[in-house]
């Protein structure tokens, strides 16, 4: 823990800004004073990326088979805010449905681990496009915003948003016996959960464990409902929405990927 030199408030070592007086602990390039600089926020790295604008790496198709590996790789990239990030991850993985929840009631990711697949996919998309659209965006900030933009879909501790509804059908064969056929599970919304938009609940959960910048908070809260900020969306919100739409509308639709010949890979980059 450290103390803010302006107001004296005690905050996490990884904090980039004092939540009380807004004192900025960074060096102007996204690095917290005393923390090791990362290649994503160094001047030479940004310069090198500028020279290769347009050279976007192929997108990795996130599936049930590779999502755990890609998820662990993303987690390993968090250095400056590791302590608070790890505490939040521990809460999610052990006290919520984060690792098993679907991403939706109906659609291509309406199955177990669908939410994790979608969240990892959006994170990979954002890291992939930001070097062209917004190279000054720190990798850690990109991962945190993308990975947790839909985390409100876990519900809260003890009250998941999606409830699994097991169903089966019985087919009568002949006159004297029947056969039970299993069908795909379906989900319903938990009626006992206090109603909030996904963005609001996501911010509610993340902010209990992590100190977010104003830009990160707006992006997580409003990237799906930008009309609610009345034209005052910031670049973080806009680029996160772009990554989310690109992942949802294209890379979660195999037919679109094939039809328009989008580059993709099933191997880890």
C-alpha positions, 0 to 999 in steps of 0.5 A: 500500500502507498499514501497519496502525497496530496491528500494522504489517502492509503491506496494500492501500490498499483493504483494509477490515480488517487480516487479521492483527489485524482493525483496521477501516479504515472510518468506520463506514459502509463507507467506507475512510478516505481513499477517496471515499464512494459513494452506496450507503454514505452516510447520505442515500442509505440514508434515501432508500431507506428511504422507498421500501421495496417499490419494487423495480426490474424485473429485467433478463433477462441473456442472451448478447446483453447479458451483456457490457454488464451485466458491464462495468457491474458492474465499473465500480462497484468503486471502493474495492477496485478495485486488487485487484478488477482484478487478480483480474478480469485473472487470471480473464479471461486465465488461466481459463475465466471468460468461456466456462465453462457454469454447469452440466452440464445445464440452461438455462445448460449452454452457453458463457458460462452461468457469466458469465450466471448470475453477472451475474444473481445480482449484479443480483438482489442489488443489486435486493433488498438495498435492501429486505432489507438497505440497509446492505449496501455495493454493492461487497460485494454485487457481489463476493459475487454475481459470484464466488459460483460462480467456483470453477466455472472450476476452476483455472489450466490445469485447467477444471472443465468439459471440452467434449466435441464429438460428432456423429452420422452418419445413413445415407441410402440404401445408399451414403452418409451425412450427419454431423449436428452436435449440441449440445456436452456437458460433463464434469467434469475428473477431474484437478481436485482435488475441492472444493465450488464454494464452497470453491474460489470462496473459494480463488480469490478470497482469493488476490487480494482481502481479504474480510471474515469475512461475505463469506467465509462467504457465498461459501463456504456460501450453497449449503450453509448446513446446514454452518454449523449455523444460524450463517449471517450476513445476508450469507450469507442474502441472497446465497442468496436472490438466487441462488435467485431468479435460478436458480429464477425468472429462469433459467426463462422459463416461471415468469417468464411463468406468475407475471407477474414483471416483467422487462426486456431493456434496461439500467437 
